[in-house]
Amino acid sequence: MYLQDILPKMSKLYLGRIVDSFLKDVHMETEEEMREVILKNIDEIQNKERVKSHLDFSDESRETTLLNEMILMSLMERQGYYLSETEIYKNVETMEKEILKQSSDEEYIDKFIPSNTRRIYSAVLYEAWKKDDSLNAHEINILSVLRKELELSKRDHYLLESRIGRFPQKNNKLHSHQQISRSLINLESRGLILRFRSDTSYYMIPKDIARIVRYQMGGELRNEVYETLLNDLSVNQLREILGHLHINVSGVKEEVVDRILTHNILPSVALQVFSSKDLSAILRDLEGTKISGTKSEKVQNIIDYYEMLSTPTSSDPTDERARLFDFYEELAARDYKTLRINKVIDKDIQVNEFHNCQNRQHRYSM
């Protein structure tokens, strides 16, 4: 949903937080005034540099920074970029528990973080944490630079941090709902997420800025969308990706796809393996995409195609009936890929059930 679609569902308190994200110390009496000001400033809200600056959490406490990132990652993994308040609490807790579990699994750590890399980063991480219960801006910056040099992800950082008893908090303590609530308010005040009510309370990244948030957070594509992209490639192409990165290429297609996802290989990294000619061939099979351009532009065009395929305009993603109406043309045209990627169907046979239902309704109306 776009910002203008969400505003009518928002109350004064939460509208005020959006206004505060771009206008300070401005008092407005009514919700309508607030909605009008927000719409008049929509270009400012959508501005890429503004969104990027609000995604810089370096001036926040570690607790807020960590929770802000986890909340945004949870929202980005949901089709439509929305979750109920209860789902956010549950998702953050699940993510924290999963990292704690994986960090204690020696086989998992050995498989995904090279021993020499782990030794170097862990030593620096331990020294950074040793002096007190927080990391200063200088230490955070050094660790960020070191991760890039060692090709470690932020998730790898969390895994290694948990091994020294510092993730999610000291002594591996999970964050409370109260702490998560404070981060939700922080993200609202930055204009990065919106809170609205339908049958319950929801938080959403508006579609106006979702793509910017995703790229800045390094997500590129949701896992299920990325899986669709990978399944559209041939098994030889998939093996070429793994071979280039010195990862085991054996197994059937399903196993190879799973290995790429498990190793957290970003779509852009995977696609950069192919030549410009190969990328053009992939683009020719993707309707409506631009084929010309530099190699990097072609990679971006492929990613954008799947991103747009998975995030169509929705009248109300929280209403299943509205979702069926939104995808009426795709159901009628039997566009299985779009329907599956957007979780309208799980199996192709469900489209036949839709057509059978439509035929029965047509007969009854005659």
Residue pairs with C-beta under 8 A, 6 or more apart in sequence:
1 80
1 82
1 204
1 206
1 207
1 314
1 315
1 316
1 317
2 206
2 207
2 208
2 313
3 38
3 39
3 42
3 45
3 194
3 206
3 207
3 208
4 39
4 42
5 315
5 316
6 194
6 196
6 204
6 206
7 15
7 35
7 38
7 39
8 35
9 196
9 197
9 198
10 18
10 31
10 194
10 195
10 196
11 31
11 197
12 30
12 31
12 34
14 188
14 194
14 195
14 196
15 31
15 34
15 35
15 38
16 28
16 34
17 185
17 188
17 189
17 195
18 34
18 38
18 45
18 188
18 191
18 194
19 26
19 28
19 34
19 37
19 38
20 189
21 45
21 54
21 188
21 189
21 190
21 191
22 41
22 44
22 45
22 50
22 191
23 37
23 41
26 37
28 34
28 37
38 45
42 208
44 50
45 191
45 208
45 209
46 208
46 209
48 212
50 191
51 191
51 192
51 209
51 212
51 213
51 216
52 212
52 216
54 190
54 191
54 192
55 190
55 192
55 213
55 216
55 217
57 64
57 65
57 68
57 69
58 65
58 137
58 140
60 68
60 186
61 134
62 134
62 135
63 169
63 175
63 179
63 183
64 182
64 183
64 186
66 168
66 175
67 92
67 175
67 179
67 180
67 182
67 183
68 183
68 186
68 187
69 154
69 217
70 91
70 92
70 95
70 96
71 88
71 92
71 180
71 183
71 184
71 187
71 193
71 203
72 187
72 192
72 193
72 205
72 213
72 217
73 95
73 217
73 219
74 83
74 87
74 88
74 91
74 92
74 95
75 81
75 82
75 83
75 88
75 193
75 203
75 204
75 205
76 205
76 210
76 213
76 214
76 217
76 219
76 222
77 222
77 223
78 222
79 222
79 224
79 310
79 311
79 317
79 342
79 343
80 204
80 311
80 314
80 317
81 204
81 205
81 206
81 207
81 210
81 311
82 202
82 203
82 204
82 205
82 317
82 318
83 91
83 202
83 203
83 204
84 200
84 201
84 202
84 203
85 184
85 200
85 201
85 202
85 203
86 200
88 180
88 184
88 203
89 177
89 180
92 175
92 180
93 174
93 175
96 167
96 168
96 174
96 175
97 174
99 155
99 158
99 159
99 162
99 167
99 168
100 162
100 167
100 172
102 108
102 109
102 159
103 109
103 158
103 159
103 160
103 162
103 163
103 167
104 162
104 163
109 118
109 159
109 163
112 156
112 263
112 264
113 152
113 156
113 159
113 160
117 150
117 151
117 152
118 160
120 146
120 150
121 146
121 147
121 150
121 152
121 156
121 157
121 160
122 160
122 163
122 164
124 142
124 143
124 146
125 143
125 157
125 160
125 161
125 164
126 164
128 135
128 139
128 142
128 143
129 135
129 161
129 164
129 166
133 170
135 143
143 157
146 152
147 153
147 154
147 156
147 157
153 218
153 264
154 218
155 264
158 167
159 167
161 167
162 168
162 172
165 171
165 172
166 172
168 174
168 175
169 175
184 193
184 195
184 203
187 193
188 194
188 195
192 205
192 209
192 213
193 203
193 204
193 205
194 203
194 204
194 205
194 206
195 201
195 202
195 203
196 202
196 204
198 316
198 318
198 319
199 318
202 318
205 213
207 311
207 313
210 311
211 307
214 220
214 221
214 307
218 266
220 226
220 266
220 267
220 268
220 303
220 307
221 229
221 267
221 303
221 306
221 307
221 310
222 310
223 261
224 341
224 343
225 306
225 307
225 309
225 310
225 341
226 261
226 267
226 306
227 257
227 261
228 306
228 310
228 337
228 340
228 341
229 267
229 302
229 303
229 306
230 238
230 257
230 260
230 261
230 270
231 253
231 257
232 285
233 282
235 252
235 253
235 256
237 274
237 278
238 253
238 256
238 257
238 260
239 249
239 256
240 273
240 274
241 260
241 265
241 270
241 273
242 248
242 249
242 256
242 259
242 260
243 249
244 273
245 263
245 265
245 269
245 273
247 259
247 263
248 259
249 256
251 259
260 270
267 302
267 303
267 306
268 299
268 300
268 303
271 279
271 299
271 302
271 303
272 295
272 296
272 299
274 282
275 295
276 294
276 295
276 298
279 295
279 298
279 299
279 302
280 291
280 298
282 302
283 289
283 290
283 291
283 298
283 301
283 302
283 305
284 291
286 302
286 305
288 305
289 301
289 302
289 304
289 305
290 297
290 301
291 298
291 301
293 301
306 341
309 337
309 338
309 341
310 341
310 342
312 326
312 327
312 338
312 342
313 326
314 322
314 323
314 326
315 322
315 325
315 326
316 322
316 323
317 323
323 344
324 331
324 344
327 338
327 339
327 342
327 344
329 335
330 338
330 339
330 344
331 339
331 344
331 351
331 354
331 355
334 351
336 345
336 348
336 351
339 345
339 351
340 346
345 351
